[in-house]
């Protein structure tokens, strides 16, 4: 039995840390599989810098949101 009650929709807030971290790992995986990055030290450096950037974006997004 369908309800005719109007409810306000709650929007899902974007989790920027998860989104950017996932994109980073997909890109790094592609680079490793295609052998574009062969040096493990470069891989770790790019990973750390990418995660730091994702964390910074997540912090800024949370401050802008006010939560």
N, C-alpha and C positions, 0 to 999 in steps of 0.2 A: 504494500500500500504506500504510494508516494506521498511525501509530505509537501505541503505548500508553504512551509515556513522559510522565509528568506534569512539566510545566514551570511554574515560578513565573511568573505574569504580571507584567510590568513595567508599572506605571501611567504613563500619559502625564501629565506635570505641566503645569498650565495656564500658558500664557504670557500673563500679565496685561497686559503692555505691548501686545502685538499685539491682544489681545481688546478692550481699552478704546480703543486707537487706531482700530481698525476701526469700533467702535460710534460713536466720535466723528465720523469722516468720513461715516458713513452718515447720522447725525443732521444734520450740517452740510449735507450734500448735499440732504436733504429740506427743510431750512429755506431753502436758496438757491432750490431749484426752486419752492417754494410762495411765494417772495418774502416770507417772514417776516423775513429779514435782508437788507437792501438796502445797508447801509453796509459797504464793504470793511474799514474799520478795526475795526468791531465783529466782523466775521468772523475777522479775523486775531487779534484779542485773545482771542476765545472758543477759537480753535484752539490758541493758545499755552498758555492756562490749562488746557485739556483735556489737552494732551500732557504738561504739567507734572504734572497730577494722575495721569495714567496712569503716568508715570515714578515718582512717589512710591509709588503702590500696588505697582508692580513691585519696587521696592527693599525695601519693607516685607515683601512676600511672600517675597522671597529671604532676608531676614534671619530671618524666622520659620521658614522651611524649614531654615535652617542651612547654606546653600550659597553 
